[in-house]
Amino acid sequence: MGKNKASSAYSAAALAEKTGRLPQYALEKKALAGEERAVREKAAREAAASLVKCPSQGIPALKNRLSEKYRITFLKNSEILSHIPARHAALRRLLLKSPTRTLSGVSPVAIMPPPSPCPGRCIYCPRGENAPQSYTGYEPTTMRAIQSKYSASLQVASRLKQYAAQGHPTDKCHLIVMGGTFLCSPQKKRHAFVKQAFEAFNGKKAAA
């Protein structure tokens, strides 16, 4: 994601957090996305059928051809992957995004707690606005956290959904809590945050 796109996404999310509504440009973009979704779905289905029929063809060339045909932005592997039957394991592996990320069999899931005061005053800390200390607010994990309103359960669910769409396993995960001030937060808050994350992994509420 380029800086301009990251900035727009962050600004829209921050404004929605403050005012309770999205800016007009974000609403227009959302409406266009809804109209384009059906077209992208059709293109992805066509790409999947073509690859199943002829797996040896060039995937980038196929995506480029269909993107031009349907006048859409470049198709993502994850969009095509969702239409490839499970029995075509070799083809699904070809479409897997960032295969080394889960090469060990463990999928890393990074989440971020809400911004909180920091007792330190490190001169190199970026002190991002509306973001946890030591982060600028433009990192992928930070933007996912903002979009999830810093809910641990929503962040985990969102990341697992993304992994599944990309073809990565989600049965074994490594939880990473990011944020320079997490250990400075009250123990009760830390416990509640991590508890929500594990509940999202397990799909059920914990007893304690």
HUTA-V93953 format. One line per field, one symbol per residue. ss: DSSP state (h for helix, s for strand, l for the rest). A space follows every 50 residues. Layout:
ss=???
This chain:
ss=llhhhhhhhhhhhhhhhhhllllhhhhhhhhhhhhhhhhhhhhhhhhhhh hhhlllllhhhhhhhhhhhhllllllhhhhhlllllllhhhhhhllllhh hhllllsssssslllllllllllllllllllllllllllhhhhhhhhlll lhhhhhhhhhhhhhhhllllllsssssslllhhhllhhhhhhhhhhhhhh hhllllll
